[in-house]
Amino acid sequence: MSTSEKQKLISKIDQALNEVRPHLAVDGGNVEIVDVTEDHIVKIKWLGTCEGCSMSAMTMRAGIEQAIRGQLPQIAGVEAINGISV
């Protein structure tokens, strides 16, 4: 994947995450994209209260992964560098 392809993909992922960010913000949290691997794994970082939240596993599956894969089916998975991965 070229650098420009990766940047376009990250931009699309970021747009998909904008669907769930308001829900995270209500509880003082957020998420940021750290990287997308060659095998289409999205690496994210939990921010704010999301980082230590016991609900982060459910949020990852029902919110983050669903939002990303709903718009970008080529994404194989999502992993948090500082918490729960799916």
C-alpha positions as CSV (number, residue, x, y, z in Angstrom):
1,M,0.0,0.0,0.0
2,S,1.5,3.3,-1.0
3,T,1.7,6.3,1.4
4,S,-1.0,8.2,-0.5
5,E,-3.3,5.1,-0.5
6,K,-2.7,4.7,3.2
7,Q,-3.5,8.3,3.9
8,K,-6.8,8.1,1.9
9,L,-7.8,5.0,3.8
10,I,-7.0,6.6,7.1
11,S,-9.1,9.6,6.1
12,K,-12.0,7.3,5.3
13,I,-11.6,5.5,8.6
14,D,-11.5,8.8,10.4
15,Q,-14.8,9.8,8.8
16,A,-16.4,6.5,9.8
17,L,-15.2,7.0,13.4
18,N,-17.0,10.4,13.4
19,E,-20.2,8.4,13.7
20,V,-19.2,7.1,17.1
21,R,-17.1,9.9,18.5
22,P,-20.1,11.9,19.8
23,H,-21.2,8.8,21.8
24,L,-17.6,8.5,23.2
25,A,-17.4,12.2,24.0
26,V,-20.6,12.0,26.2
27,D,-18.5,10.0,28.6
28,G,-15.3,12.0,28.2
29,G,-13.6,9.7,25.8
30,N,-12.4,9.6,22.2
31,V,-10.4,7.4,19.8
32,E,-7.6,8.2,17.4
33,I,-6.1,6.2,14.5
34,V,-2.5,5.2,15.0
35,D,-1.9,3.1,11.9
36,V,-3.3,0.8,9.3
37,T,-1.2,-2.3,8.6
38,E,-0.6,-3.9,5.2
39,D,-3.1,-6.6,6.1
40,H,-5.8,-4.0,6.8
41,I,-5.8,-4.0,10.5
42,V,-6.6,-0.6,12.0
43,K,-4.6,0.3,15.1
44,I,-6.4,2.8,17.4
45,K,-5.7,4.4,20.6
46,W,-8.3,5.0,23.3
47,L,-8.3,8.5,24.7
48,G,-9.7,10.1,27.8
49,T,-12.0,7.9,29.9
50,C,-12.2,5.3,27.2
51,E,-8.7,4.2,28.0
52,G,-9.5,2.5,31.2
53,C,-13.3,1.9,30.7
54,S,-14.6,-1.6,31.4
55,M,-17.0,-1.2,28.5
56,S,-14.3,-0.6,25.9
57,A,-14.6,-4.2,24.6
58,M,-18.2,-3.8,23.8
59,T,-17.6,-0.3,22.4
60,M,-14.9,-1.7,20.2
61,R,-17.1,-4.5,18.7
62,A,-20.5,-2.7,18.6
63,G,-19.3,0.8,17.8
64,I,-15.8,1.2,16.5
65,E,-15.4,-2.0,14.4
66,Q,-19.0,-1.8,13.1
67,A,-18.7,1.8,12.1
68,I,-15.4,1.2,10.2
69,R,-16.3,-2.1,8.6
70,G,-19.7,-0.9,7.6
71,Q,-18.1,1.7,5.4
72,L,-14.9,-0.1,4.6
73,P,-15.5,-3.9,4.3
74,Q,-11.8,-4.4,3.3
75,I,-10.8,-3.7,6.9
76,A,-9.9,-7.1,8.5
77,G,-10.0,-6.0,12.1
78,V,-9.4,-3.3,14.7
79,E,-6.8,-3.4,17.5
80,A,-6.3,-1.0,20.4
81,I,-2.7,-0.3,21.2
82,N,-3.7,0.5,24.8
83,G,-6.6,-1.8,25.5
84,I,-9.0,-4.3,24.1
85,S,-8.7,-5.6,20.6
86,V,-11.1,-7.4,18.3
